[in-house]
Amino acid sequence: MFAVDLPNTETYLVGGAVRDKLLNLPTKDKDYVVVGATPEQMLELGFVPVGKDFPVFLHPETKDEYALARTERKTAKGYHGFEFNTSTEVTLEQDLMRRDLTINAMAIDEHGQLIDPFGGQQDINQGVLRHLSPAFAEDPVRVLRVARFMSRLSHLSFTVHPETMILMQQLVNQGEIEALVPERVWQEIKNSLNQVTPSAFFMTLRECGALKVLLPEIDCLFGIPQTKQWHPEVDTGIHAMLAIDQAKNTENDVAFAVMVHDLGKGITPPHILPSHRGHESAGIPLVKAVCKRLKVPSHYKKLALLVCQWHLHAHTIMELRPETVEKLFSRLDGYRNPKLVEKFIQACQADATGRWGEAFKTYPQADYIRSLFKAARHVDKQPLFERGYQGTELGEQIRQLRVSAIQSMKQKIKQ
């Protein structure tokens, strides 16, 4: 039983937990709405306040979120431009009415009864993301949320209702998207990268025009041709989406690195297309710009820059000289941080397999790199210490040992 023990109040399970229950999807968190209570009464029962803009409390035992029923009114541009009313007179239906989509505006009461005043269950059955009311167009965050829901549900054949898409385009055209704080934009991007179909997030933003505002470096990739021999899909934007989907089961920083690995192709001089010579170096300032604009964490940025600069080395690893391979491992900071090499490999594999055609379904370079790195990393340095090598001379001797180990491993694999 999840009821709050107060007279003249009612408690309801709401939002994502109800939606996911009807979709037979796993649910992380449970959120509740309390109708008829005051903040003071919640505090007296031991609930812990966490809300800044409106009263939200954590249950003293389960730590689930309990929010007082509220209404809201748009007062200014952006995510924070709202006034809230949490009077005890606010009803459940009024609280549900302020939500974004019909599938998120359902509740379950204390007896397990579904309350669905706006047709959310029908839209789930029909696979439609539909806005609840014209008030949808008051909050630009909802554009990002719809896109993220598409990344989570498009594999179930969900689509965005045409009228909802019009409202999303309206928010873009009114400049509301520019008012979003970078932290919130980054959070939605980050949360989309490991969903079932991450590319659906970016394609939904592109359809409504928001991708050009938030990530112009990715939006401009569409329509840019690549050499068909290596990219049967030809279109660089399509390749970016295929690669992003290939990275969905990797760690989040790996998926982000894949997301931005080919940004340099968006500024390739037209006269050399469909070739993209030098796109790796050309992409470095663009990756830095995205990371700065969205306030991306530093470890995400570090890996993204490494993948952007050196991913072609991974693809051609079997042809590279041992000296070049050893230098790659040093540039990846692999000897100090071996996990970076593994993440680099995973990102390059997503890039290589994110293409049309059976020829690109496998990536033997991944295990090849792992074997070479293992050989280089585990050379025996003790004899060098015993001979008295120090400083730069010691470093050079270790480098030569590693080059020899890589050469030996290459020959061993070849046999």
ABEGO torsion letter per residue (X at the ends): XABBBBBGBBBBBBEAAAAAAAAGBBBABBBBBBBGBBAAAAAAAGBBBABAABBBBBBAAAGBBBBBBBBBBBABBEAABBBBBABAABBAAAAAAABABAAAABBBBAAGBBBBAAGAAAAAAAGBBBBABAAAAABAAAAAAAAAAAAAAAAAGBBBBAAAAAAAAAAAAAGAAAABBAAAAAAAAAAAAABABAAAAAAAAAAAGAAAAABAAAAAABGBBBBAAABAAGBAAAAAAAAAAAAAABBAAAAAAAAAAAAAAAABBAAAOABABGAAAAAAAAAAAAAAAAGBBAAAAAAAAAAAAAAAAAAAAAABBAAAAAAAAAAAGAAABAAAAAAAAAAAAAAAABBBEAAAABBAAAAAAAAAAAAAAABBAAAAAAAGBBEAAAAAAAAAAAAAAAAAAAAAAAX
